Amino acid sequence: MSAKQVSVFTLLIWALLLVLLTHSSRAVAAESCSVVSHDSPRAEVLTAAKKSSIKLTPGLNQFTLRCQLNQPGVFSFQRHGLNRFSWQQAGITQSPIPSGEVTFQIDQGEFSALLSIDSKFAHNPRFQWQPLTDFMLSSQKHNLIMGLFYGLSFTLMLYVLIISRKVPDKALKLYSAYIFCITSFILLQEGQLFLYIASHLLREIHLAYLLSIGLTVVSATWFMCEILKVNTDFPRTSLIFKTTSLIVLFSCLLRMVIENHPLATAAAMLMSYGTLALVAAIFASALWQWQRRVSEAGLVFCALSIVLISMIFRIVLLDSNIFVQRYGFIIAFAVESLMLAIAVSRRIGRIAMAKERAENEANIDMLCNILNRRGFSLKAQHLMDYQRQNGGLLGIFYIDVDRFKQLNDTYGHHAGDAALKEIARYLQSKMRMEDAVARIGGDEFVALACFRSQQEIVAKLDELQKHFQQFTISLHQQHFSVSASIGYAMFSTVPETLEALLAAGDAAMYQAKSQRKALVLANTR
């Protein structure tokens, strides 16, 4: 993603969230419910789907709920931060409806109930009521959105699991840990587990929720420092970020063990604003690295901007748009996870290309651009296995430049290099893509191929011999005549080792070279 594309995408996300923030809610009916705290005579009137501003105090809180409704409805509030709760109607304790939040059904007409809540700390549980039909519709929408989020998370985890087997990379492992932690955090926050787990496990779920917050912050910080190259470019800054994330984790652990104590409030503040400050700092680092043209920094910057905005609405702007309050965080993390997956994919692509390039360089002769001895060994082994399975004949051609030292001494190493390049070029042009063509020594070349018959091998040998008997190379507008000796060996049964195969070709080549020398000597007499 280019810098311009990242800028446009970021601006679009900002604009979308601003539209959601300023979008007016639908008109509500004249129905209402009032909530009266037993500790305060003041009543707060709630209209449909509007969340209350009432705050709980640590310990037992009791409220009287009075409603006048034209249709059945539901009353709900958040689970987290509660030790226990009870709902009494006409002196009878009612059970909540299975839902992510604590939800009780309220009857049509005039209605009153006694609500008792034992809270761990001071916070706003966000009381609200809705008509039953609206609640059912919003529940279906909520389940759809959450299902999409969990599906995306599962897909990303599966993607990471598959890729990690092929490309070992630290950033990939950290991304996997981050996705697992953020998915666990959202699952515990939204309360889907309470559809399957009894309400008496409320405390255990809350403790797991607090732990998931700390682990999400730590895993995200470690991952961001790795993919943004903060670890290598700014090691001290990386240390500060990681230390801050561990402080946030410690605050979460502190809240898990300390409830009715002033330290719990301080830990909660440190958790919230420490996380916000950390995200803002990493956001600034992503912007800086993007300006320095660090790979994937633009994508990370764009992803973090979405999360930062959602965190501001969630932590600071508590009375903002209802949709943003409920789904902004989830959508932000879903988009962020997807964008980070793209960033990781691009990183993995570069690693895979670098690995492939390194392997090619390790297997290729740099001068002649054909296989070297190592590359020949790998491909020859594949051809030998193929011949064992499919039969046929295996033919090896072994080529050695005649009087190569004399060529170098007379005309210089440039002439010798030109001769080697010409031999490599010709061999590649006359052999097939699946054949193994290599330079295995200073002036020694070998070609290995599978053939269907001896006639094919002999025809190929004649073609090569005619060319290498004498060929011309050009260098700096000068032309030099060069020759090479070629020997061959064929096998209907593949030798046990590659060394035996090469030894047979080498022996055949020296026999051909001896014959050429004897022929030249006879012609000169």
Order of alpha helices (4+ residues) and beta strands (2+ residues): alpha-beta-beta-beta-beta-beta-beta-beta-beta-beta-alpha-alpha-alpha-alpha-alpha-alpha-alpha-alpha-beta-beta-alpha-beta-alpha-alpha-beta-beta-alpha-beta-beta-beta-alpha
